[in-house]
Amino acid sequence: MKTYRCKGTITVFLSLISVLFLSLLCTTMESARIQGARAKAAAALDMGLFSVFGEFENRVLEQYDVFFLDGASGTGNYSQKALEEKLRTYMEYNVSPNKGILLKGFDPYPLTLQKAGITGVALATDQKGNAFYQQAVGFMHDNLATEAVSAWLKRKEDAQKLDSAGQDYQNRQSSNAANLKSLQQQQETLRKQEEERRKEQEKAAEEAGNLPMEIQPEKKEYPAAKNPLETIKAIKRKGLLGLVLGEKKASDKVLSSDVPSRRSCRKGNLEIKKKYAGLTDNLLFQEYLFERFPCYTDSEAEDQVLNYGLEYILCGKNSDVKNLKSVVKRLLALREGANFMYLASDPAKKAQADSLAALITGAIPVPGLQVATSYALLLVWAYGESLLDLHSLLAGGKVPVWKSQATWRLDLKNIPSLLEMLESPDTAGKEGLDYQGYLQILFTMGNTSSYSMRALDLIEGDIRKTTDNVKFRVDHAIVKMAVKAEYLIPPVFLRVTGAFLKTGQKKISYETKGTFAY
């Protein structure tokens, strides 16, 4: 039996057509593969950038709920080159999945990483700490109830009224002091004239042969020891902080002069958008500060760089003592105004001041002197009550913002024994605001633009003290980074057509950019 075999044949024309069709198919596949390679390149950059930012400072996140990447990697020396090398290392394993593997698989999207560089960064201290502010307020927006904002708005309202009352008190005190001094000088002049007239009468009596003459007896003056005006003068010559603290001792911690708010800081070149910048945001930031930094009445603050962190953020002095003293002075001004407002509105207490003024000025009457003395008594009375208020606040008690007859503590006749009252343990103050509440009022009145940098001073000190990163600097702390990478994409499917058509195997250059921000 004869066997027939089929012979395969193809024409030249069909061969040419097949090559063209194969070239078209490979080109189409290569085009799709290149798009995939580009997507892989962008993803590799994003993953590398995300991995770099994954090395944030854990202590900052745990304690302050914000993210900082140390651009110095714990060395104290900021190095963009080291960051770029770290970025490239993270990217290479995503760019080349077969790297380091003995049995390599097929990679349909081969890439060659040519360069990976940082084009810009934003640091925590940029724009007076705006990056830190934005993170902190964003956290508070996500985690704080609206009731807290309402409480801070109430503090803001109280602050405006107390500030107005305090300024009014200072103005009245200055004007009345000048008026009272002038009237007292007039009284002293009249007293000397009366003394000279008495001496002349006595001399005339002697010259007349000691004839009996009726000489007016000298009127007794009010004793200085019981005069509230003299008592307060003596008290004001003493240290205010020692008066209100009593037997307690203030912290002696001092902050280093090398802090971000006082040194020349490194600056980034990327902008941080001011998403949060209104009144409510400022109040949220202040609540954030109160939740994370200690104040005088906090008992657990020994591990902090300053025991009175909130006082430092408010006042900016370099030691706990100076900051506490500044806060006490500000609180005293607020309490003086509020207490004087109550005294001026209470007829009974005004009558007490008028009666005592009549006794003090009764020796030689001068028009207007009794009124000015009564006014001065109200002013020093308010001052004495304010000292008791501060003594109570610093002892952990509470003081109402606006006093009433039931909450008023100091009687006018007890002012001469005010020092003994301040030295005794405070047992009053069960209603009103505590020390932190009044500190919140001061924060709403302070220079809010300084709070961010001063808080960063404390954060830097905390990281240096509680971690191994003893050279940490917040002006090296990166919160945003922009990077650029350059790749070469070698051909895969075009190798087939290249073999037939001799078109070569040219690699494609591709550049991608990425940005990451906490």
ZIVEN-V384681 format. One record per helix or strand. SS is the DSSP state (alpha for helix, beta for strand). FROM is the first residue (numbers start at 1). TO is the last residue. Records with the same first field share a line. If there is no record, write none. Layout:
SS = FROM-TO ; FROM-TO
//
This chain:
alpha = 12-53 ; 58-64 ; 80-95 ; 126-143 ; 146-207 ; 224-226 ; 228-236 ; 240-245 ; 279-292 ; 309-315 ; 320-345 ; 347-360 ; 369-394 ; 412-423 ; 435-445 ; 448-466 ; 474-476 ; 494-501
beta = 69-70 ; 112-123 ; 254-254 ; 319-319 ; 399-399 ; 433-433 ; 477-489 ; 508-517
//
